[in-house]
Each structure stands twice: as structure tokens, then as C-alpha cells.
Amino acid sequence: MRGIVLSCVFLLCLTVLPVRADDSTILNAWPLLDYRADEQLGYHSLHLLGPLVKHEFTGDGSISALRPLFYRQADTAGGTNLDVMYPLWSYRTAPDNKRFNAIHLLSGDFGSRESGSSNRFHLFPFLFYGSEQQKGEGYFALFPVGGTIKGWFGRDAIHFALFPLYSRTYQKGRRTDNLLWPFFAKISGEDESGFKIWPLYGQSRKTGVYSKRFFLWPIFFSEENKLDTDNPTRKRAAWPLYVSSESPQESYHSLFWPFFSRIENRSKAYTEWSLLWPLVRITQGETRHGVRVLPFYADETAAAYRKRWFGWPLYKIEETQTDRFYRVRHRVLFFLYSALEERQIETGMEKRRVDFWPLFGYSRKQGVSHLHVFSLLEPFFPENRGVEGCWAPLWRIYQQKWDTRGNKVISLFWNLYWLEKREDALAWELFPLLEYRRDHLQERDLSFLKGLLHYHSGADGRSLRLFYLPWSLPLGETPADEADQVK
């Protein structure tokens, strides 16, 4: 038994002996270890246990992963992207910015305003903290106890105490004081006043800007908005029996919503009728036109965008075409099948993506194509960095990448079989049975069982190495057909 164990250890050591070609190193002991390096490119890649552990280094940065626990990517400029059990936790850093997020409930964004930072932190919906860099004012709130929130929920500022007992909001100079929100409120501001006892009655107005009133909301209401513009709008409603909106640019009328409605948009020159919204719609005009009779058929165009349905939700086509840009997407049952094509007219740049859930995904961008099997989450979250880093490699049992110059990379079962073709060089391996190498000088190596039999052919002739021995048996000169290729 001891002899058998020692023999197995010896054979394992033989299988992990590195293979070198020029400045490249490949060391494969599938599925335990896979190491690849190219000194000329400054590239080092280490995989352990297939896709579970990864560490990769290039001249631009590094990637580390313990899937699906975490995925970390760093660049030489000081930027870092870290995902932990995505989307559970994500962390982003830049030289002047730091951001973290935990499923959008806990998040922070700190840094300079020039970097796009909002400079705030929240544990939704309980804790809010931040500062306004322009004014140098900070805010803090502990919900529902009390505090101040700025820049949230469409309001410039929100003050509250024992919410919903009392709160006060500011929006574009308007102040709204609420008691037992949303039932009682008072509105005030410059030339502005109002109150509401929701849902019984409410009114508010600002001289020369707007006037609003409701009774038994949302049944009866009337509004006059944008009085200080060239498109004042007047709305009247006894919902759902009748709703109307009139302005110089558009007229809207609805009877027994959602049974019938009509829109006449004079600014965009179209008229639209709806029956049993959103099932039936007919649009006529210059910028918008089309017919929709769901679930059977729809063909609608709005400016440069065209949308078609056939047997909703069976088949959908979305198309956008301008003088500079073209985009078309075909979808079957939303995410079951999707084919996307984009093209920049002036530059000729193209992008293509095909997803057939859960079987495969294909993409082509900047002349590089990528095919992978399987595709479990990618159709739902296309080009999502967290999915691509933490999850997707776990089920991609087959991957292939190639470009227009003939370069190619193939991996089956995380390098049980792999192939790399670059310029005039070729290498492939079916672990541990066969290996083949051909470099740019047409030097060839063929190995069986990681060197049990090793054949070499090159400019210096042919040789055979047996039983992992360090010396070779000469076989003579390279045949003429091979010699011509070597030269």
C-alpha cells in the first residue's frame, strides 16, 4: 500500500511540472491547480479548484476571487471593486471617492463632488447621514424618532419628529407641515398657501404659478399648473367617470377609465386613442403612429424608436435608428431568448449579444467574440460586473473567445480541455492524456500522460523522450514537409 501511495504522489508531481515555451509558463493539475504566465505580457493567472479560487495579475491591475464569496478587482490607478456574495455587499473606491452598498438597504457614498459623490450614508429606512459640500451643511436622521434628511424622496429637505406625528418638507421654496402624515398638512411659501385634510378636502395655490383642489381624493380634483409658462395646463376629474387635461400643446380626455381615452398632442403632431388600456391603442401622427391589440399584435413607432409584439409576451422586437446609431433587439418570452445588435454609424463600432436561457450566451464587442455554456443569470443581468465576477464562472462549463485576427481561446470544464491560438503559436491539452505545443518558430511538442511519451520536432531535428526521463532519443532530421514549416 505504501508503494502505491508513493507512486501516486510521484505521478502527481510529474503532472504539475511546468511547461515553458519562450517566455510563457503553463502548469496544469486539473482540477486542483492551473497556473499560466507570460513574462513578455506581464501576465500571471492562478486558478485553484476550477473556478472557485482565482488570482490574476496584469500590467493594468489584479483580480482575486473566492467564488461565490467575494470578487475583487484593482487597477494601478488606485481603483478597487469588491463584491461579497453579490448583490449582498459591494464596495468601490477611487482616488477621491468611496462607495459601498448592501442590497440598497445599507449604502454610503463619500468623496468629492467633482467625482460624482453624493457624500451620504443610509441604513434604509432607519438611519440617514450626509453633508452638502456646496453649503457645508450636514444632516442626520434616526427614523422614526427624528432628524433631517436632504435630497431624498424628491424633496430638498425633510424634517420630522416621531414620524408620522410631525414632519416638514421643503421643495423649491415650498414648505409643507404635516400632522399625522398624510392626513393633515399646511402649505406655505412666497405667494403660496394651502392645506389638506386627506382624503376629504384640500387646496393649494401659488399666485401666477398653480392652483390645485381635491375633494374625496382621488375622485374629484381640479388643477391649473404651469401658469407662468407658455403651456398652462388645466385638469378636471371625476375619476374614474371622467378626466380631462387641456393645454396649448396637448388635450387629454378619459371616459370610464380604463375603457376609453384620447390624447391629441399638438406639439408632437399625433393623436392617440386607447380602449381598455393598455390592451388596445391606435396612434396616428408624424412623430408617433401605430396599432396595439394585445395580446395578439402591436406595432408602434415613437420618433426613432419602434416596438413590435407578436402574441404578447411570445415575441417582441425593439428597434432604434438615427443618423448616428442603430439598435435592434429580438426577445422571446422576455428573457428566454434575446438577440441584441448595436452599431455606431459614423465610427462603425458594433456590439452584439445573444442569450438563450439557460443554455448559452454569446457576445461580440470591439472585434472580440465570447461564447459560454451555461447562462443562468446573465440574461437577466447583462454585463453586470457582480454577476460576471462572483457567479457566472461557476456554471460556465464551456467558454470560447476569438477575434478577427484568428486568435482563439477555448476552455472545457475549467481547463480539463483547453486550447490557445495566438498568431503562429498553438497549444492545447486534454488533461492528463495529451498535450500539444507549436510556437511561432514552428517548434512542435506532443506529450502523452504528461511526459510518459514526449515527441519533439524542430529545426534541430526530431527526438523522443520516454518514462519522464530527462534525456531524449534522437530520431533524425525533421521530415521535409515539417522542415519547410520550421524554416
C-alpha positions as CSV (number, residue, x, y, z in Angstrom):
1,M,0.0,0.0,0.0
2,R,2.8,2.4,0.9
3,G,4.4,1.8,-2.5
4,I,1.1,2.6,-4.3
5,V,0.7,5.9,-2.4
6,L,4.3,6.9,-3.2
7,S,3.7,6.0,-6.9
8,C,0.6,8.2,-7.0
9,V,2.4,11.1,-5.4
10,F,5.3,10.7,-7.9
11,L,2.9,10.7,-10.8
12,L,1.0,13.8,-9.4
13,C,4.3,15.7,-9.2
14,L,5.1,14.8,-12.8
15,T,1.7,16.1,-13.9
16,V,2.3,19.5,-12.4
17,L,5.8,20.1,-13.9
18,P,5.6,23.4,-15.7
19,V,5.8,23.6,-19.5
20,R,7.6,26.5,-20.9
21,A,7.6,28.0,-24.3
22,D,9.6,31.2,-24.9
23,D,8.5,33.5,-22.0
24,S,5.3,31.5,-21.3
25,T,4.7,29.0,-18.5
26,I,1.7,26.6,-18.2
27,L,1.3,24.4,-15.1
28,N,-1.9,22.3,-15.0
29,A,-3.0,19.7,-12.4
30,W,-6.7,19.7,-13.1
31,P,-8.9,20.3,-11.2
32,L,-6.7,21.3,-8.3
33,L,-4.4,23.8,-9.9
34,D,-4.0,25.8,-13.1
35,Y,-1.2,28.4,-13.4
36,R,-0.3,30.4,-16.5
37,A,2.2,33.2,-17.0
38,D,3.6,35.2,-19.9
39,E,6.6,37.3,-18.8
40,Q,6.5,39.3,-22.1
41,L,2.9,40.5,-21.4
42,G,3.4,40.8,-17.7
43,Y,0.5,38.3,-17.1
44,H,0.1,35.8,-14.3
45,S,-3.0,33.7,-13.6
46,L,-3.6,31.1,-10.9
47,H,-6.8,29.0,-10.6
48,L,-7.5,26.5,-7.8
49,L,-10.3,24.0,-7.7
50,G,-11.6,25.0,-11.1
51,P,-13.4,28.4,-10.9
52,L,-13.6,28.6,-7.1
53,V,-10.3,30.4,-6.5
54,K,-8.7,32.9,-8.8
55,H,-5.8,35.3,-8.7
56,E,-4.7,37.1,-11.8
57,F,-2.2,39.9,-12.3
58,T,-1.6,42.0,-15.4
59,G,0.2,45.3,-16.0
60,D,-3.1,47.1,-15.5
61,G,-4.1,45.6,-12.2
62,S,-5.1,42.4,-10.4
63,I,-8.1,40.2,-9.8
64,S,-8.8,38.0,-6.8
65,A,-11.8,35.7,-6.2
66,L,-13.1,33.1,-3.9
67,R,-16.4,32.3,-5.6
68,P,-19.1,32.9,-4.8
69,L,-18.0,34.6,-1.6
70,F,-16.1,37.5,-3.0
71,Y,-14.6,39.0,-6.1
72,R,-12.0,41.8,-6.0
73,Q,-10.6,43.8,-9.0
74,A,-8.0,46.5,-8.5
75,D,-6.2,48.8,-11.0
76,T,-2.9,50.6,-10.9
77,A,-4.6,54.0,-10.6
78,G,-5.9,53.2,-7.1
79,G,-9.4,52.0,-8.0
80,T,-10.9,48.9,-6.4
81,N,-14.1,47.0,-7.0
82,L,-15.1,44.4,-4.3
83,D,-18.2,42.3,-4.4
84,V,-19.1,40.0,-1.4
85,M,-21.8,37.4,-2.2
86,Y,-23.1,39.8,-4.9
87,P,-25.6,41.5,-4.5
88,L,-25.3,41.2,-0.8
89,W,-22.4,43.7,-0.5
90,S,-20.3,45.8,-2.9
91,Y,-17.5,48.3,-2.3
92,R,-16.0,50.7,-4.8
93,T,-13.0,53.0,-4.3
94,A,-11.3,55.6,-6.5
95,P,-8.6,58.1,-5.6
96,D,-11.2,60.7,-4.5
97,N,-14.3,58.5,-3.9
98,K,-15.5,55.6,-1.8
99,R,-18.8,53.8,-2.1
100,F,-20.4,50.7,-0.6
101,N,-23.8,49.1,-0.9
102,A,-25.6,46.2,0.7
103,I,-28.7,45.3,-1.4
104,H,-29.6,49.1,-1.4
105,L,-30.6,49.0,2.2
106,L,-27.2,50.0,3.6
107,S,-25.1,52.3,1.4
108,G,-22.5,55.0,1.7
109,D,-21.0,57.4,-0.9
110,F,-18.2,59.6,0.3
111,G,-15.8,61.8,-1.7
112,S,-15.5,64.9,-3.7
113,R,-18.4,66.4,-5.6
114,E,-16.3,66.5,-8.7
115,S,-16.2,62.7,-8.7
116,G,-20.0,62.5,-8.6
117,S,-20.2,61.6,-4.9
118,S,-23.4,62.4,-3.1
119,N,-21.5,62.3,0.2
120,R,-24.1,60.5,2.2
121,F,-24.8,57.3,4.2
122,H,-28.0,55.5,5.0
123,L,-29.4,52.3,6.6
124,F,-32.8,52.3,5.0
125,P,-35.3,53.2,6.4
126,F,-33.8,53.8,9.8
127,L,-30.6,55.9,9.6
128,F,-29.7,58.8,7.3
129,Y,-26.5,60.8,7.4
130,G,-24.8,63.2,4.9
131,S,-23.4,66.6,4.1
132,E,-23.9,69.2,1.4
133,Q,-20.4,70.1,0.1
134,Q,-21.5,73.3,-1.6
135,K,-23.1,74.7,1.6
136,G,-21.0,72.8,4.1
137,E,-24.1,71.7,5.9
138,G,-24.6,68.2,7.3
139,Y,-27.8,66.3,8.2
140,F,-28.7,63.3,10.4
141,A,-31.9,61.4,11.0
142,L,-33.0,58.4,13.0
143,F,-36.3,57.1,11.8
144,P,-39.0,57.4,13.2
145,V,-37.5,59.3,16.2
146,G,-36.5,62.5,14.4
147,G,-33.9,64.4,12.4
148,T,-33.3,66.0,9.0
149,I,-32.9,64.4,5.5
150,K,-31.7,66.3,2.5
151,G,-32.0,65.3,-1.2
152,W,-34.3,62.3,-0.6
153,F,-37.7,61.3,-1.9
154,G,-37.9,64.3,-4.4
155,R,-37.6,66.9,-1.6
156,D,-34.9,69.4,-0.9
157,A,-35.1,68.8,2.8
158,I,-37.3,66.7,5.2
159,H,-37.5,67.4,9.0
160,F,-39.5,65.0,11.2
161,A,-40.1,64.1,14.8
162,L,-41.9,60.9,15.9
163,F,-43.0,60.2,12.3
164,P,-45.8,60.2,11.2
165,L,-46.8,62.5,14.1
166,Y,-45.0,65.5,12.7
167,S,-42.9,66.3,9.6
168,R,-41.9,69.3,7.5
169,T,-40.7,69.3,3.9
170,Y,-39.1,71.9,1.6
171,Q,-39.3,71.7,-2.2
172,K,-38.3,74.7,-4.4
173,G,-39.3,77.2,-1.8
174,R,-42.5,75.5,-0.7
175,R,-42.9,74.5,2.9
176,T,-45.3,71.7,3.9
177,D,-46.1,71.0,7.6
178,N,-47.7,67.6,8.2
179,L,-49.5,66.2,11.2
180,L,-50.2,62.5,11.2
181,W,-48.9,62.3,7.7
182,P,-50.6,62.1,5.2
183,F,-53.9,63.2,6.8
184,F,-53.3,66.8,7.8
185,A,-51.0,69.4,6.1
186,K,-50.4,73.1,5.7
187,I,-48.6,74.6,2.7
188,S,-46.8,77.9,2.8
189,G,-44.2,79.9,0.9
190,E,-43.7,83.1,-1.1
191,D,-47.1,84.0,-2.6
192,E,-48.1,80.3,-1.8
193,S,-50.6,78.8,0.7
194,G,-52.8,75.8,1.1
195,F,-54.0,73.0,3.4
196,K,-55.4,69.5,3.2
197,I,-57.5,67.1,5.3
198,W,-56.8,63.9,3.3
199,P,-58.7,62.3,1.7
200,L,-61.7,64.6,2.3
201,Y,-60.6,68.0,1.0
202,G,-57.5,70.0,0.1
203,Q,-56.4,73.1,-1.7
204,S,-53.2,75.0,-2.5
205,R,-52.2,77.8,-4.8
206,K,-49.2,80.0,-5.8
207,T,-50.0,83.3,-7.4
208,G,-49.4,83.1,-11.1
209,V,-47.9,79.6,-10.9
210,Y,-50.5,77.0,-10.0
211,S,-53.9,76.3,-8.3
212,K,-55.0,72.8,-7.0
213,R,-58.0,71.5,-5.2
214,F,-59.3,68.0,-4.4
215,F,-62.5,66.5,-2.8
216,L,-62.7,62.9,-1.8
217,W,-59.3,62.1,-3.3
218,P,-58.8,60.7,-5.9
219,I,-62.4,61.0,-7.1
220,F,-62.7,64.8,-7.6
221,F,-59.9,67.1,-8.3
222,S,-59.0,70.2,-10.4
223,E,-55.6,71.6,-11.1
224,E,-54.1,74.6,-13.0
225,N,-50.4,74.2,-13.5
226,K,-47.5,76.0,-15.3
227,L,-49.4,79.3,-15.3
228,D,-46.1,81.1,-15.6
229,T,-45.1,79.3,-18.8
230,D,-46.3,79.3,-22.5
231,N,-48.0,75.9,-21.8
232,P,-50.5,76.4,-18.9
233,T,-52.4,73.2,-18.1
234,R,-55.9,72.7,-16.7
235,K,-57.0,69.4,-15.3
236,R,-60.5,68.3,-14.2
237,A,-61.6,64.9,-12.9
238,A,-64.5,62.9,-11.5
239,W,-62.5,59.7,-11.5
240,P,-63.0,57.1,-13.0
241,L,-66.0,58.5,-14.8
242,Y,-64.3,61.5,-16.5
243,V,-60.8,63.0,-16.6
244,S,-59.6,65.9,-18.8
245,S,-56.4,67.9,-19.2
246,E,-56.2,70.9,-21.6
247,S,-53.1,72.9,-22.6
248,P,-52.0,74.7,-25.8
249,Q,-49.7,71.7,-26.5
250,E,-51.9,68.7,-25.5
251,S,-55.5,67.6,-24.8
252,Y,-56.4,64.5,-22.9
253,H,-59.9,63.1,-22.2
254,S,-60.8,59.8,-20.5
255,L,-64.3,58.3,-20.0
256,F,-64.9,55.4,-17.6
257,W,-61.2,54.8,-17.3
258,P,-59.6,52.5,-18.4
259,F,-62.3,51.8,-21.1
260,F,-61.7,54.9,-23.3
261,S,-59.2,57.8,-23.5
262,R,-58.0,60.1,-26.2
263,I,-54.8,62.2,-26.5
264,E,-54.2,65.0,-29.0
265,N,-50.6,66.2,-28.8
266,R,-50.2,69.3,-30.9
267,S,-46.6,69.9,-30.1
268,K,-45.6,66.4,-31.4
269,A,-48.4,66.2,-34.0
270,Y,-50.1,62.9,-33.1
271,T,-53.4,61.7,-31.8
272,E,-53.9,58.6,-29.7
273,W,-57.0,56.5,-28.8
274,S,-57.0,53.9,-26.1
275,L,-59.6,51.2,-25.4
276,L,-59.4,49.0,-22.3
277,W,-55.9,50.5,-21.5
278,P,-53.3,49.1,-22.0
279,L,-54.7,46.4,-24.4
280,V,-55.9,48.5,-27.4
281,R,-54.3,51.7,-28.7
282,I,-54.3,53.4,-32.0
283,T,-51.8,56.3,-32.7
284,Q,-51.7,58.5,-35.8
285,G,-49.3,61.3,-36.5
286,E,-45.9,62.4,-37.8
287,T,-43.7,61.5,-34.9
288,R,-45.8,58.7,-33.4
289,H,-48.0,56.2,-35.1
290,G,-49.0,52.5,-34.7
291,V,-51.5,50.0,-33.6
292,R,-51.6,47.8,-30.4
293,V,-54.1,45.0,-29.9
294,L,-52.6,42.9,-27.0
295,P,-52.0,40.1,-26.6
296,F,-52.2,39.5,-30.4
297,Y,-50.2,42.2,-32.1
298,A,-48.6,45.6,-31.7
299,D,-46.5,47.8,-34.0
300,E,-45.8,51.3,-32.6
301,T,-43.3,54.0,-33.5
302,A,-42.3,57.0,-31.4
303,A,-39.7,59.2,-33.1
304,A,-36.6,56.9,-33.7
305,Y,-38.0,54.1,-31.6
306,R,-40.2,51.2,-32.9
307,K,-41.7,48.4,-30.9
308,R,-43.5,45.3,-32.2
309,W,-45.2,42.5,-30.3
310,F,-46.4,39.2,-31.8
311,G,-48.5,37.1,-29.5
312,W,-47.6,39.0,-26.3
313,P,-45.4,38.0,-24.5
314,L,-44.2,35.5,-27.0
315,Y,-42.1,37.6,-29.4
316,K,-41.0,41.3,-29.2
317,I,-38.8,43.4,-31.5
318,E,-37.4,46.8,-30.3
319,E,-35.6,49.0,-32.9
320,T,-34.0,52.4,-32.6
321,Q,-32.5,54.1,-35.7
322,T,-31.0,57.6,-36.0
323,D,-28.4,59.1,-38.3
324,R,-25.7,58.1,-35.9
325,F,-27.0,55.0,-34.1
326,Y,-28.8,51.7,-34.9
327,R,-30.1,49.2,-32.3
328,V,-32.4,46.2,-32.6
329,R,-33.3,43.6,-30.0
330,H,-35.4,40.5,-30.5
331,R,-36.9,38.8,-27.5
332,V,-38.9,35.6,-27.0
333,L,-40.8,35.3,-23.7
334,F,-38.9,38.3,-22.2
335,F,-35.7,36.5,-21.2
336,L,-35.9,33.0,-22.7
337,Y,-34.2,34.3,-25.8
338,S,-32.7,37.7,-26.5
339,A,-30.6,38.9,-29.5
340,L,-29.2,42.4,-29.4
341,E,-27.3,44.3,-32.1
342,E,-25.9,47.9,-31.8
343,R,-24.0,49.8,-34.4
344,Q,-22.4,53.3,-34.4
345,I,-23.0,54.6,-37.9
346,E,-20.1,57.1,-38.0
347,T,-17.4,55.0,-36.3
348,G,-18.5,51.6,-37.5
349,M,-18.3,50.2,-33.9
350,E,-20.5,47.2,-33.4
351,K,-21.8,45.3,-30.5
352,R,-23.8,42.0,-30.5
353,R,-25.3,39.9,-27.7
354,V,-27.3,36.7,-27.8
355,D,-28.7,34.9,-24.7
356,F,-30.7,31.7,-24.7
357,W,-31.6,30.9,-21.1
358,P,-30.3,28.8,-19.5
359,L,-28.2,27.1,-22.3
360,F,-25.8,29.7,-23.6
361,G,-24.7,33.3,-24.1
362,Y,-22.8,35.0,-26.9
363,S,-21.4,38.5,-27.2
364,R,-19.2,40.4,-29.6
365,K,-17.7,43.7,-28.8
366,Q,-14.7,45.6,-30.3
367,G,-14.0,42.7,-32.6
368,V,-13.8,40.1,-29.8
369,S,-16.4,37.3,-29.6
370,H,-17.3,35.3,-26.4
371,L,-19.4,32.1,-26.3
372,H,-20.2,30.4,-23.0
373,V,-22.3,27.4,-21.8
374,F,-24.4,27.7,-19.5
375,S,-26.1,31.1,-18.9
376,L,-28.2,31.1,-15.7
377,L,-28.2,34.8,-14.6
378,E,-26.6,36.7,-17.4
379,P,-29.8,37.1,-19.5
380,F,-31.5,38.8,-16.5
381,F,-28.4,41.0,-15.6
382,P,-26.5,41.5,-18.9
383,E,-22.9,42.9,-18.5
384,N,-23.4,43.0,-14.7
385,R,-19.9,43.2,-13.1
386,G,-21.0,41.4,-9.9
387,V,-22.7,38.5,-11.7
388,E,-19.7,38.2,-14.1
389,G,-17.2,38.1,-11.3
390,C,-18.9,36.2,-8.4
391,W,-21.3,33.8,-10.1
392,A,-21.1,33.2,-13.8
393,P,-17.7,31.3,-13.9
394,L,-19.3,28.7,-11.6
395,W,-21.6,27.3,-14.3
396,R,-19.7,28.1,-17.5
397,I,-18.6,24.6,-18.3
398,Y,-17.5,25.7,-21.8
399,Q,-16.1,29.0,-22.9
400,Q,-14.6,30.2,-26.2
401,K,-13.2,33.6,-27.1
402,W,-11.8,34.7,-30.5
403,D,-11.1,37.8,-32.5
404,T,-11.0,38.8,-36.2
405,R,-7.2,38.1,-36.4
406,G,-7.6,34.4,-35.7
407,N,-6.6,34.4,-32.1
408,K,-8.6,31.9,-30.1
409,V,-9.0,30.6,-26.5
410,I,-11.2,27.5,-25.6
411,S,-11.9,26.0,-22.1
412,L,-14.0,23.0,-21.3
413,F,-14.8,22.0,-17.7
414,W,-12.5,24.8,-16.4
415,N,-9.4,23.7,-18.5
416,L,-9.9,19.9,-18.4
417,Y,-9.5,20.6,-22.1
418,W,-8.1,23.9,-23.2
419,L,-6.8,25.5,-26.4
420,E,-4.9,28.7,-27.1
421,K,-4.1,30.0,-30.5
422,R,-2.1,33.2,-30.9
423,E,-0.6,34.4,-34.1
424,D,1.5,31.5,-35.3
425,A,1.5,29.7,-32.0
426,L,-0.8,26.9,-30.9
427,A,-1.2,25.0,-27.7
428,W,-3.9,22.6,-26.4
429,E,-4.3,19.9,-23.7
430,L,-6.7,17.2,-22.7
431,F,-5.6,16.6,-19.1
432,P,-3.8,14.3,-18.4
433,L,-3.8,12.4,-21.7
434,L,-2.4,14.6,-24.4
435,E,-0.6,17.9,-24.8
436,Y,0.5,19.7,-27.9
437,R,2.6,22.8,-28.4
438,R,3.7,24.7,-31.5
439,D,5.5,28.0,-31.1
440,H,6.0,30.9,-33.6
441,L,9.2,29.2,-34.8
442,Q,7.2,26.0,-35.6
443,E,8.8,24.0,-32.9
444,R,6.4,21.2,-32.0
445,D,5.9,19.1,-28.9
446,L,3.5,16.3,-28.4
447,S,3.2,14.6,-25.0
448,F,1.2,11.6,-23.7
449,L,0.4,11.3,-20.0
450,K,2.3,14.5,-19.1
451,G,5.6,13.1,-20.5
452,L,5.3,9.3,-20.4
453,L,5.9,9.7,-24.1
454,H,7.2,13.0,-25.4
455,Y,7.8,13.8,-29.1
456,H,9.7,16.9,-30.3
457,S,10.2,18.2,-33.8
458,G,12.1,21.3,-34.7
459,A,15.0,22.9,-36.6
460,D,17.5,20.8,-34.7
461,G,15.7,17.5,-35.6
462,R,13.3,15.1,-34.0
463,S,13.6,13.4,-30.6
464,L,11.6,11.1,-28.3
465,R,11.6,11.1,-24.5
466,L,10.3,8.1,-22.5
467,F,9.1,7.5,-19.0
468,Y,9.6,11.1,-17.8
469,L,13.4,10.7,-18.2
470,P,15.4,14.0,-18.6
471,W,17.2,12.9,-21.8
472,S,15.9,12.3,-25.3
473,L,16.4,9.7,-28.0
474,P,17.3,11.3,-31.4
475,L,15.1,10.2,-34.3
476,G,17.0,12.0,-37.1
477,E,16.3,15.1,-39.1
478,T,12.9,16.7,-39.4
479,P,11.0,15.5,-42.4
480,A,11.0,17.8,-45.4
481,D,7.4,18.9,-45.1
482,E,8.0,19.8,-41.4
483,A,11.4,21.3,-42.1
484,D,9.9,23.7,-44.6
485,Q,7.5,24.9,-42.0
486,V,10.2,25.3,-39.4
487,K,12.3,27.4,-41.8
